[in-house]
Amino acid sequence: MSEEQATKAAEKILALRSYVDRLDPIDLDEMWGFFDLDAPASRRSMDASDPLLQKLKGKLNRQRLLFHPDKNGHPEAEKTFKFLEVCHRKLMTAYTRQTESVHQRTRREEEELKQEEARRQKQEAERRAQMELLEKEEEEKMRRLELHQQRLDQMLEAKRSAFEAKHNQSQVVSRTTSSDPIVSLFTSCGSSKSILGKQEDAEETAVIGRLTVHLRARDLPVPELLFAGQHYAILSVGDQSFETKRVPGQNCQWDADYVFQIHRVDTALAVSVLREGWFQDSSLGKTEIPFLDIEEWSGHWMGRLLESDNADSLSLVELQASFEWY
């Protein structure tokens, strides 16, 4: 829309504002003026092809170009547009429908009722479909939450059973601070200088053990586009990192051993899961697991929810890890 057209439209909106907001009936003669036409001298019946009615239609089409909300961003443009449409319909009804027979009028009214009923039914069907979709999404979210909780409960039960078996067989070995590598490791990390004193930095990073990790992922989000990229994970401890092979699907199993050399300064295992993209890979989430948690779950599968920007994401990364201390 040109600047001249926008100015003309704004002037027309201001001129019609009092009529648009008016609650009292508007005289038909006034309505002709809205289209810059003089009212006919008489209420004669006219055929739809009458030059005056054709001129009225042309005026309405020009008004549509000025006030249609897709073309005019004025806050009152849409209201003015609808007002003029109503006025045009009333004028056409008043000056052409006198020629309708009773039968024609009855058929027209029946057709209008059918169209209105069809429109209402369509709107109701769309509303129900939207509600069903929302309910389905909510049910799926609850199902996934319950599934995650079941998996975590199963892991806890397996760990508890293993602990009770060891206890019943008197195979639980208590560790002291001086002999327990994981305890001494975290004690030294909490205050490395107080434990190491004036030892060299090389001793702080001395290798004290080895961590072996198996990894899998569950319920990764569905790709938004048709392209279903493969998934891979990056595992890192300190400066050491491994990238898994790339596999498809929402549930991924990376059948490999990832072995890290553990230094005194290392305290946690970081895991990130990514999906291949057309131009760049996207992150599906990440998590960081302290060594103390890994030591507690040694030999058993443990799970952690992936932290991501998607608040609805419930993806789970599971790992089985064990330490070997030197």
Secondary structure, 3 states (H helix, E strand, C coil): CCHHHHHHHHHHHHHHHHHHCCCCCCCHHHHHHHCCCCCCCCCCCCCCCCHHHHHHHHHHHHHHHHHCCCCCCCCCHHHHHHHHHHHHHHHHHHHHHHHCCHHHHHHHHHHHHHHHHHHHHHHHHHHHHHHHHHHHHHHHHHHHHHHHHHHHHHHHHHHHHHHHHHHHCCCCCCCCCCCCHHHHHHHHHHCHHHHHCCCCHHHHCCEEEEEEEEEEEECCCCCCCCCCCCEEEEEEECCEEEECCCECCCCEEEEEEEEEEEECCCCEEEEEEEECCCCCCEEEEEEEEEHHHHHHCCCCEEEEECECCCCCCCCEEEEEEEEEEC
